[in-house]
Structures are given as structure tokens and as C-alpha cells.
Amino acid sequence: MNDALRTATSGLLAASRRFDMAAGRLARAGTSLEPAGNDLATAADLVGARMQVRLNAATLRAADDVARRLLDVRA
């Protein structure tokens, strides 16, 4: 159970970093600080990070549900 929570939490942190990096690239695109890059790849990173958050949040909910059911059985 703890492994699922640890993995999902780590996945959420990784998704947050991925999203922040992609958002930063998108914000800097075309400025003098950074030449225009591949906006399609950046958009794909944003969508991928969003999906990563959804999947890891679902893992957290499932682990919570399992823990609740286990407590109900033992009670």
C-alpha cells in the first residue's frame, strides 16, 4: 500500500516539474531569451503532464479506496 502512495506521489511531483518546464518553454518561445522552439512538442509535454497528474491521482484514489475497504473488513 505504501509503495502505491509513494509511487503516485513521486509521479505527481514529476508531472508538476514536467508541466512547469514545458510552460516555461512556451512562455519564453519567441522571446530574445530563447529562440522559437517546437511549440507542438511543448504542447504535447503539457498534455502529457496533465495526463500524468490524472493517472497518479487515480492511483492515489484507488490506494485510498483499498485502505478504506481493508479497514472496513477488519472492523
N, C-alpha and C positions, 0 to 999 in steps of 0.2 A: 504494500500500500504506500509506504513512504517513498519507494522508488518512483511510483507513478507521479506523486506530488512533486518530488524533486525534479523529475524529467520535465514535467509540464511547466513548472516554474522557470526552469532553465530555458525552455523553449520560448516562453513568453518574453523573457529578457532578451534573448537572441532576436526575436521578431521585432522588439522595440528598437534595438540597435540597428537592425536592417532597415526599418522604416525611417528612422532618423537620418541615416546615411543617405538613403535614396531621396528623402525630402530635401536634404541639404544640397545634393547634386542638382535637383530640379530647381531649387531656389537660385542657385548660382549659375545655372545654364545661361549662356549668352552674355554674362557679365564680363568685365575685364579681369575678374579674378580667376575665371575658369572658362575656357572656350566651350562653345556649344557642343554638347555630347550627344550620345544616343538617347534621346528622350523616350523612345519606345522601350529600351532596356530598363530605364529608370522607372517608367510606369509599370512595367512587369514586376520590378522589385517591390514597388508599393503594393501592388495587388497580391504578390506572393507573401509579403509580410502580413497583410491583412488576413490572408488565409491561414498563415501560421498561427496568428493570435486566435482565430476561431477554433482551430483544431486543438490547440493546447488548452484553451478554455473549456472545450468539450471534455478533454481528458480530466481536467480538474473536477468538473461537474460529475463525471462518471465515477471518479475515485471517491468523491464525497457521497454519492448515492450508495456505493458499495459499503462504505464505512457506516452509513446510517442503517442500512439493511442488516449488516452484521451486528450492530448494537441492538436492533430490534429482535433479532433471533436469540441473542444471548440474554436479553432482559426478561 
